Amino acid sequence: MFSKKLKQLRKEKGYTQKQLATLLQTAESTIGMYEQGRRMPGPKMVHKIEQVLELPDGYLMQELEQAQGIDLLSSEIKRRLSR
């Protein structure tokens, strides 16, 4: 899951949420929401995160797409069951 992977990678690099937020020029609360799965970053932010955490291009994008695919599937199932 994207949120858990982001948190793990941030900690491996030794960054606090505040430090990562500063490097990404965003709010600390935004990083917290990403890590809690309450919010998902857009493609530009994912690319910035990959650069800051020194990850290969597309590494986190795959995680994000998987997470969103699962969320979309879950939403579709709930919608169909509620009919």
C-alpha positions as CSV (number, residue, x, y, z in Angstrom):
1,M,0.0,0.0,0.0
2,F,1.3,3.4,-0.9
3,S,0.9,5.0,2.5
4,K,2.9,2.3,4.3
5,K,5.6,2.3,1.6
6,L,6.0,6.1,1.8
7,K,6.3,6.0,5.6
8,Q,8.8,3.1,5.4
9,L,11.0,4.8,2.8
10,R,10.9,8.2,4.6
11,K,12.1,6.5,7.8
12,E,14.8,4.6,6.0
13,K,16.2,7.9,4.8
14,G,16.1,9.2,8.3
15,Y,13.6,12.0,7.6
16,T,10.8,13.2,9.9
17,Q,7.5,14.2,8.3
18,K,8.5,17.8,8.8
19,Q,11.8,17.4,7.1
20,L,10.3,15.6,4.1
21,A,7.6,18.3,3.9
22,T,10.2,21.0,3.9
23,L,12.2,19.3,1.1
24,L,8.9,18.9,-0.9
25,Q,7.8,22.4,-0.2
26,T,4.5,21.2,1.3
27,A,2.8,21.1,4.7
28,E,3.8,18.5,7.3
29,S,0.1,17.6,7.6
30,T,0.1,16.7,3.9
31,I,2.8,14.1,4.5
32,G,0.9,12.8,7.5
33,M,-2.3,12.5,5.4
34,Y,-0.3,10.6,2.6
35,E,1.1,8.2,5.2
36,Q,-2.3,7.7,6.8
37,G,-3.9,7.0,3.4
38,R,-6.3,9.9,3.9
39,R,-5.0,11.7,0.8
40,M,-3.1,10.6,-2.3
41,P,-0.5,12.8,-4.0
42,G,-0.8,13.7,-7.7
43,P,1.8,12.5,-10.3
44,K,4.0,15.6,-10.0
45,M,4.2,15.2,-6.2
46,V,5.0,11.5,-6.5
47,H,7.8,12.4,-8.9
48,K,9.2,15.0,-6.4
49,I,9.0,12.4,-3.6
50,E,10.9,9.9,-5.7
51,Q,13.6,12.5,-6.4
52,V,13.9,13.5,-2.7
53,L,14.0,9.9,-1.5
54,E,16.4,9.0,-4.3
55,L,14.1,6.4,-5.8
56,P,14.0,5.2,-9.4
57,D,11.4,7.0,-11.6
58,G,8.1,5.3,-11.4
59,Y,8.8,3.4,-8.2
60,L,6.2,5.0,-6.1
61,M,3.9,5.7,-9.0
62,Q,3.3,1.9,-9.3
63,E,2.4,1.8,-5.6
64,L,0.0,4.7,-6.0
65,E,-1.7,3.2,-9.0
66,Q,-2.2,0.0,-7.1
67,A,-3.6,1.8,-4.1
68,Q,-6.0,3.8,-6.3
69,G,-7.0,0.8,-8.3
70,I,-8.0,-1.1,-5.1
71,D,-9.8,2.0,-3.8
72,L,-11.7,2.4,-7.1
73,L,-12.6,-1.3,-7.1
74,S,-13.8,-1.2,-3.6
75,S,-16.0,1.9,-4.4
76,E,-17.4,0.2,-7.4
77,I,-18.3,-3.0,-5.4
78,K,-20.0,-0.9,-2.7
79,R,-21.9,1.1,-5.3
80,R,-23.2,-2.1,-7.0
81,L,-24.2,-3.7,-3.7
82,S,-26.2,-0.7,-2.6
83,R,-28.5,-0.9,-5.6
